[in-house]
Amino acid sequence: MTHLPKGADIPVPVRALQVAVAWRTGPGVPDVDISALLLDAGGRVRGDADLVFYNHGKHASGAVRHLGRSAPGAPGSPAADWLWLDLGRVEPTVERVVIAASADGGVFGQVPDLDIRVTDTAGAPAAYFAIGDATTETAFLFGEFLRRDGGWSFRAVGQGYVSGLAGLATDFGIVAEAPPEPVPGPGYVPPPPPGPGHAPPPPGPGYAQPLTSPISPVAPVTPVESYPPAPTHAAPAPPTPPSALADPFSVSFRPSVHQGRGKETVHCDPAIPPGWALLEIESSHSISTTIESCDEHGRAADFLLTAYEDDVRARTVAVVPRGRPLTLRVEADTPWNLRVLPLTHARRFDSHIEGVAHDLVVYDGPPAVLDFVHHGRCDFTVHQHTPPAEPAYDAEDQELLVKEVGEVRVSAPVSGPGLLRISGDGPWKCSVRR
């Protein structure tokens, strides 16, 4: 891997790349959250949507996606937060893609073995830059991709900010607005105005108003062990009855990334709540790519995906069991990348949707008839997964809606909201007929 000194740059291939900010975990080491800003010729974003991070995980152009954080290991093990970047899909008005990160609950001086690494999707290295001079910064600009003579290069930057992601984003044109004033409740008595000589001090250097737009860097909804515990002075909430549990289509957790080659067992983050999880896998030039779920003893139980395409970019679903982490068996002849995501990353539709090969789609409409068209030579199947009536006790229900071969035009009834696990070897379309 090419080790870059600060300020140096190197050409990079104009194709899909993976970008990781990496560090070593340990007691008191904050988590690190990667982000990307797409800048125009003036060095500014064109709008808030040009910031991609964990609360805004995909750019509208499809050129940048937040993949999530590698699954946590024991203290002292390496960790990384990942982006997927396809330079060939970056819009012509974007001249630079800046890669930054923020420290969650600490400063970068507390983060050991901090670096940024760029590889292609098969893991071949393209660039590497280590940060060795971090101190009190809460955000860091690691590097940037620049248009150069019809191609792209990566430049090592290494600039820190003490004002966090909000201050960094403000420098590139993200609008930072003050939060609205709280509405006083019953019995509120306003405090007396300050007397002479007691005016509030002006903001100091590096101060930035907190962001309130959709890209505000708030903490993920689902807490994990490394986050501060919730306050204990409030009265405990009553237990939630099973029938009132969260919507199974909107449960959130921090995404994670797993990489391997050949056959490997993947132990997913224990913080992922029971229920559905979206699995997204990529591999190239493998005879087959498979994902199986494992039982409590680590033995392969059910096939979740079997793909025979040369280049696999597939999605399927797994059920996270109660009382133990999700365990998967992944196999491919070549390197593979697996992402474990909440269902909020899945595609949704209510009238028409198109895809290729293997995908997972959320259908949240009423009972209807689905019309499918598949252009391929091998099996085309559609399974519907529906949530259990009592999530605390029952398993999901599965129904095989379609099982055909080759060129297909077929209709199937759907009973209501659920997941559609679609599997084929070519392009397909689906429309809803109510």
MONORVEN-V187564 format. One record per pair of residues at least 4 apart in sequence whose ideal C-beta (glycine too) atoms are under 6 Angstrom apart, sorted by the first residue. I is the first residue (numbers start at 1). J is the second residue. If there is no record, write none. Layout:
i:I j:J
i:I j:J
This chain:
i:1 j:125
i:1 j:128
i:2 j:10
i:2 j:127
i:3 j:128
i:4 j:8
i:4 j:129
i:4 j:156
i:6 j:156
i:6 j:158
i:8 j:156
i:9 j:153
i:9 j:155
i:10 j:127
i:10 j:154
i:11 j:153
i:12 j:126
i:12 j:152
i:12 j:154
i:14 j:87
i:14 j:88
i:14 j:151
i:14 j:152
i:15 j:88
i:16 j:86
i:16 j:121
i:17 j:85
i:17 j:118
i:17 j:120
i:18 j:84
i:18 j:119
i:19 j:83
i:19 j:85
i:19 j:99
i:19 j:118
i:20 j:80
i:20 j:82
i:20 j:117
i:21 j:32
i:21 j:34
i:21 j:81
i:21 j:101
i:21 j:116
i:22 j:80
i:22 j:115
i:23 j:32
i:23 j:79
i:23 j:111
i:23 j:113
i:23 j:114
i:24 j:78
i:24 j:112
i:24 j:113
i:25 j:29
i:25 j:75
i:25 j:77
i:25 j:79
i:26 j:75
i:26 j:76
i:29 j:110
i:29 j:111
i:30 j:103
i:30 j:104
i:30 j:105
i:30 j:106
i:30 j:110
i:31 j:104
i:31 j:226
i:32 j:81
i:32 j:101
i:33 j:54
i:33 j:81
i:33 j:102
i:33 j:104
i:34 j:81
i:34 j:83
i:34 j:101
i:35 j:53
i:35 j:100
i:36 j:52
i:36 j:64
i:36 j:83
i:36 j:97
i:36 j:99
i:37 j:45
i:37 j:51
i:37 j:98
i:37 j:172
i:38 j:50
i:38 j:94
i:38 j:97
i:39 j:43
i:39 j:96
i:40 j:44
i:40 j:46
i:40 j:93
i:41 j:95
i:44 j:172
i:44 j:173
i:45 j:50
i:45 j:172
i:45 j:173
i:46 j:50
i:48 j:174
i:48 j:213
i:48 j:215
i:51 j:169
i:51 j:174
i:51 j:215
i:52 j:56
i:52 j:59
i:52 j:64
i:52 j:66
i:53 j:66
i:54 j:66
i:56 j:215
i:57 j:66
i:58 j:65
i:59 j:63
i:59 j:64
i:61 j:89
i:61 j:91
i:62 j:89
i:63 j:86
i:63 j:89
i:63 j:90
i:64 j:85
i:65 j:84
i:66 j:83
i:67 j:82
i:67 j:84
i:67 j:257
i:67 j:339
i:68 j:255
i:68 j:256
i:68 j:257
i:69 j:81
i:69 j:256
i:70 j:79
i:70 j:80
i:70 j:257
i:71 j:256
i:71 j:269
i:73 j:77
i:82 j:257
i:87 j:152
i:90 j:94
i:95 j:147
i:96 j:144
i:96 j:146
i:97 j:145
i:98 j:144
i:99 j:142
i:99 j:143
i:100 j:141
i:100 j:168
i:101 j:140
i:102 j:139
i:102 j:164
i:102 j:165
i:103 j:107
i:103 j:108
i:103 j:138
i:106 j:110
i:107 j:136
i:107 j:138
i:108 j:134
i:108 j:137
i:108 j:140
i:109 j:134
i:109 j:135
i:114 j:131
i:115 j:130
i:116 j:129
i:116 j:142
i:116 j:143
i:117 j:128
i:118 j:126
i:118 j:127
i:118 j:154
i:119 j:123
i:119 j:124
i:119 j:125
i:119 j:126
i:120 j:124
i:122 j:335
i:123 j:335
i:127 j:154
i:129 j:143
i:129 j:156
i:131 j:158
i:136 j:162
i:137 j:160
i:137 j:161
i:137 j:162
i:138 j:164
i:139 j:161
i:139 j:164
i:139 j:165
i:139 j:168
i:140 j:160
i:141 j:157
i:141 j:159
i:143 j:154
i:143 j:155
i:143 j:156
i:143 j:157
i:144 j:155
i:145 j:152
i:145 j:154
i:146 j:153
i:146 j:155
i:148 j:153
i:161 j:167
i:161 j:168
i:162 j:206
i:163 j:167
i:163 j:206
i:163 j:208
i:165 j:169
i:165 j:217
i:166 j:176
i:166 j:208
i:166 j:210
i:166 j:211
i:167 j:208
i:169 j:174
i:170 j:174
i:170 j:176
i:170 j:208
i:176 j:208
i:176 j:209
i:176 j:211
i:177 j:212
i:178 j:209
i:179 j:212
i:184 j:188
i:194 j:198
i:203 j:207
i:211 j:216
i:212 j:216
i:220 j:254
i:221 j:252
i:222 j:252
i:222 j:253
i:223 j:227
i:224 j:271
i:240 j:244
i:242 j:390
i:242 j:391
i:242 j:392
i:245 j:391
i:246 j:251
i:248 j:275
i:248 j:276
i:248 j:387
i:249 j:343
i:249 j:362
i:251 j:273
i:251 j:275
i:252 j:342
i:253 j:272
i:253 j:342
i:255 j:341
i:256 j:269
i:256 j:340
i:257 j:339
i:258 j:266
i:258 j:338
i:259 j:337
i:260 j:264
i:260 j:336
i:261 j:335
i:263 j:331
i:264 j:330
i:265 j:329
i:266 j:328
i:266 j:330
i:267 j:325
i:267 j:327
i:268 j:272
i:268 j:325
i:268 j:326
i:268 j:340
i:270 j:325
i:272 j:320
i:274 j:320
i:274 j:322
i:275 j:320
i:276 j:317
i:276 j:343
i:277 j:318
i:277 j:320
i:277 j:340
i:278 j:341
i:278 j:343
i:278 j:345
i:278 j:346
i:279 j:316
i:279 j:318
i:280 j:315
i:280 j:339
i:281 j:314
i:281 j:338
i:282 j:313
i:282 j:337
i:283 j:289
i:283 j:312
i:283 j:332
i:283 j:334
i:283 j:336
i:284 j:311
i:285 j:334
i:286 j:332
i:286 j:333
i:286 j:334
i:287 j:333
i:288 j:308
i:289 j:307
i:289 j:312
i:289 j:332
i:290 j:306
i:290 j:331
i:291 j:304
i:291 j:305
i:291 j:328
i:291 j:330
i:292 j:300
i:292 j:303
i:292 j:329
i:293 j:301
i:293 j:302
i:293 j:304
i:293 j:318
i:294 j:298
i:294 j:300
i:294 j:301
i:294 j:327
i:294 j:329
i:295 j:299
i:295 j:301
i:296 j:324
i:300 j:329
i:304 j:316
i:304 j:318
i:305 j:314
i:305 j:316
i:307 j:312
i:307 j:314
i:307 j:358
i:309 j:357
i:314 j:358
i:315 j:359
i:315 j:360
i:316 j:360
i:317 j:360
i:317 j:419
i:317 j:421
i:318 j:326
i:319 j:396
i:320 j:326
i:330 j:338
i:332 j:336
i:341 j:345
i:346 j:360
i:346 j:362
i:347 j:361
i:348 j:362
i:349 j:353
i:350 j:365
i:351 j:432
i:352 j:431
i:353 j:361
i:353 j:430
i:354 j:429
i:355 j:359
i:355 j:428
i:356 j:427
i:357 j:424
i:358 j:423
i:359 j:422
i:360 j:421
i:361 j:420
i:363 j:418
i:363 j:420
i:364 j:417
i:367 j:415
i:367 j:416
i:368 j:414
i:368 j:432
i:368 j:434
i:369 j:411
i:369 j:413
i:369 j:433
i:370 j:412
i:370 j:414
i:370 j:430
i:371 j:411
i:371 j:431
i:371 j:433
i:372 j:410
i:372 j:430
i:373 j:409
i:373 j:429
i:374 j:380
i:374 j:408
i:374 j:424
i:374 j:428
i:375 j:426
i:375 j:427
i:376 j:424
i:376 j:425
i:376 j:426
i:377 j:406
i:378 j:425
i:379 j:405
i:380 j:404
i:380 j:408
i:380 j:424
i:381 j:403
i:381 j:423
i:382 j:401
i:382 j:402
i:382 j:422
i:383 j:398
i:383 j:400
i:383 j:421
i:384 j:399
i:384 j:401
i:384 j:418
i:384 j:420
i:385 j:396
i:385 j:398
i:385 j:418
i:385 j:419
i:386 j:397
i:386 j:418
i:388 j:394
i:388 j:396
i:389 j:394
i:390 j:394
i:401 j:412
i:402 j:410
i:402 j:412
i:404 j:408
i:404 j:410
i:424 j:428
